[in-house]
């Protein structure tokens, strides 16, 4: 049995006349008659009773029609899903995320992607940079979000957003009265760094900036994540440098001031395998690129 048999059967069942059914499926009447006869012989059952006006379904024909409707609907649905998958509109997207980026940028990107492609299942995986690289190489991730991305074999990296570096300060600290903070103002200030791993980290980047200014910062604590570091700032433990997206964290007595200097920025990037030509990845990268263009304007 082939799909054409089902289409011919349905046309005849609905039209009740060989001539009209043949015209509907764009063949002549004799081939249609032969196809219906072949179908009945294969099934070992009469599907139609010939009448003076045309044909009527037998009891077996009524049952076959019910199942044929289901099969044709399933075939149509399968075809549509296949076309959607080919357009990157259906399937699964596995995204590696980390720390501060989940406070603002990534949720906005994911929300926009889901708005455009609601049939795609998006799965988020909280992973460190090395874990993301390994998962990408093994095909367990489609795309990963990273900062300070090292050279890695068989990886493509695209900038998502360039963010200003901000200083999180307790209101009781005299630095909170400044509109922006110069690196030299860090001298003698208790500094909280994050993340403590993996290296190189944002904390390492801040220390390197201080060293470039000719001093070694007074590091009083290294923590794993941005939430802990800002919580320590809230308690008066010290100051902390964070990406601009972290300013959405509003804890008591914490204010944010820009780090002075036009070069005081850090990039958020997305990494993926350049040999991954999946339509879903291409759809997601299109959203990323449009997001980047909108924020560069």
N, C-alpha and C positions, 0 to 999 in steps of 0.2 A: 504494500500500500504506500502511495506517495501523496504528498500534499496536494497535488493537482486533483487526485481522486476526491479528496475532502472538499476542495473548492467546487468541483463539478457537482458533487452530491448536494452541497448546500444550495447551489444555484437552482438545481432541479427541485429540491425540497421546497424552496421558497417560491419559485415561479409556478410549479405544478404543471409545467408544459415544456416538452423537449425543445421546441422551436425558440421560445422566449429564453430558456436557460442557455441554449447554445449561443444565442446572440449576446447574452450577458457576459459569457466567459470568452467571447471572441473566437469561437470555433464553429464549424458547421454541425448540423444535427447528427449525421452518421457517426463521426468520431466520438461525439458525446454519448451516443447510445452504446458504442463499443466500450467506452471507459466505465460506464455505469455497470454494464454486464460483467466486465472484468472484476470490478469491485465486489459485486454480489457473488461471483464465483469464488473469489479469494476468501470472502467471509463465510461462504456456505449458507447464505441466507438471502431471501428476497427482501429488498429494501423498499420497493415500490410496487404498487398494484396499478396496472394499466386500466384506465377508464375511458369512456367515450369523450370526456372533456380533456383528458391528459393523464396525469398520474397522481396517486395519493400514497402517503407513507404507510407501510405496514407497521405492525406492532414493533417488529425488530428495527424498522426504519426510524421510528420515533426514538427508540433507545439510542440508536447510532447517532441520530442528530444531536441529542443531548451531549454525547461524548465528543462529537466533532466540533461543536461550539466551543467546548473547553480547550480542545487541542489547538484550534485555530487562534483562540484568544491568547493562549500561552505562547504560541509561535510569534504572534504579533508583539507581545510584551517582551519576549526574548530578543527579537530584532531591535526594538526600540532601546532596550537596555544596552545592547551591543553598540548601537550608534552613539548613545550617550557616553559610554566608556571610551569610545574612540575620540570623542570630543573633549574628554577630561571632565565630564559632568557626573560620572558615577564611578564608585570604587572606594578606595581607602587611602588616606593620607596620614603618614606617621611623621610627627614633628618633634624634634628634640628641642627642649627649652631649658632655661637656667635662670636662677636668681632674679636680678633686678629687671630684666627685660619683660617678665610676666606682669609687671606693675602697670604697663601702659601700652607699649608698642605691639607686642605679640597678640594680646587680646583684640586690638583694633584690626590687625591683619586677619586673624582667624575669623572675626565677625564678618568682615567684608567678603572673605572667601566663602563662608557659609551662606551669606546672603545671595551670592552669585550662583553657587553650586550646592544647593541644599541636599542633594541626593548623595554627596560624598561624605563618607564617615571620616571625621577628623579625630585622631588619637594623639594626645600629648604625652610626652615622656620626659620627666625631669632628669637630666643627665649632666654630668660634668663635661667639659670640653673633650678630654681624651675618650670618655665613654661615647660621646656623640660621634667622634671620628671613627671609632671602631664599629659602631652600629651602622654608620653610613657605608663603610667599606664592606660590611657583611650583608648589606641590603635590608637591615631591620628598621632603618629610618629612611624616609624619603628626602627630608630636608632637616637641617639643624641650625639653630640660632646661636651665634658665638660672638665673643669679643676677643681681640688680640689673638686671632687665629694663626697658628704656626704653619709653616710649609708642611703640607701633607701630600703624599702621593695620590694621584688620581682623584683629586678634589678640586671642585670649582667653588669660588667664593665671590659673592656679590654684596656690595654695601647696601644695607637697608636704610640706615639713618645715621647721620652724624649728630651726636648729642654734645651739648655743652657739659663741662664738668662743674658741679655745684658743691658748695661746702655746707654740710649740715652742722649747725651751731646751736648750742643751748642759749636761750634768751639772756641768761645771766652772764654769759661770756661777753667781754667788751667787743669782740669781733662782730657781734650781731648788730652793732650800730653802723657798720660799714655797708655801703651799697654793693660793693664787690670786694673780693678778698685777693690780695696778692700772695704769691707763694712765700715771699719773705716774711709775711705775717705769721707763718707757721712756726717760726723759730721760737722754741720754748713751749709751744702749745702741745698738750697731750693729744696724740694722733691715734685714731682707731683705723685699722686697715681691714679690708675684706677683698676677696675671699682668701682664707688662709691656704687654700689649695683649689685647683691645681695651679702650678706655676708655668710660665709667668702669669701674674694676675694683675687686676686693677691696682691692688696694693703695691705691687712691684713697680708698676708704671708711675704711681704717685711718688714713691721713694726716688725713682730715677729723675723725675722732674725737680724734686728738691735738691738732689745732688748736683743737677745741672745749674741750679741757682747758687751753688757753693756752700750748702749746709746739709747736715744729716738730721732728718726729722726725729722728734722725740716720740717714738712709737711705744704706746703703753698697752696696746692690746691688738691682737689679730683674731678675727672671727670668721665664721664660715659664710655668713650671708648678710645681705643689706639690712634686713629687718632687725637682726641682732645689733648691728652697728648703730643704727639710728635709735634703737631703744637705749643703748648706752649713752648716746648723745643726750637723749631726753633726761637721763638721770644725772647729767653733768659730768660724765666720766671723761669726755674729751670731744674733739671735733672729728669729722669724717668727710672724705671726698666721695661723692656719688655721681652717677650719670643723671642727667636731667629727668629721666623718666621716674627716678626714685622720689622726686619731690611730691609725687602723689601720696606718699606715706605721710600722714598728718598725725604725729604723736605730740603729746603735751610738751610745751616749752621748746619745741624744735623749729628753727627757721632755716631757710636756705638762701644762700648768697652765691652769685656766680663767681667762679674762679677767674681772676683777672687775666686777660690775654686772649687775643683772637685765636691763638693756636691751642687753647685748652679745650680740646674736644676729644671724644672717643667714639669709635665706630661700632655700630651693631651690624653684623653681617649674617648672611645665611650661606650655608655650605651644602653642597649636593654633589652627586657623582656626575661628571660631565657626560658619561656614556648612558645615563638614564634618560631615555627619550619618551618616558611614559607621558601620556596626555595630561594626567592629573598634575604631575610635577610642572609641566609647561603652563598649565592654567594657574597654578599657585605662583609661579615666578612672574607671570603677567601681573598678578595682583601686587606682588612685592615691588615690581618696577614702577607701576603706576603710583603706588604709595610713596616711593622714593621721589618720583618726579613732582608729586604734589607738595612734598615737604621741602623740596629744593627751590620751588618757585617763590 
